Amino acid sequence: MRTIHKITVISITVCALTVLGGCSNMSRRDKNTAVGAGIGAVAGAVLTDGSGIGTAGGAAVGGVIGHQIGR
């Protein structure tokens, strides 16, 4: 079961990075927010063993941190 979880996390990360690659017309702050939210979501999922609330919370916190970087 752990192998499936790891494959899922890696797949989601690859998909998120692919989607972010298409965001060339976004401002730097928007890109930082999106990257922060993606990284936060993955971290939240890993830390809470895939909990939906942990994933959403990680995305929210990561998005805020990403938005504040370079301010």
PyMOL commands that set and color helices and strands:
alter all, ss='L'
color gray80, all
select helices_A, chain A and resi 2-21+28-47+52-68
alter helices_A, ss='H'
color red, helices_A
deselect
rebuild
show_as cartoon
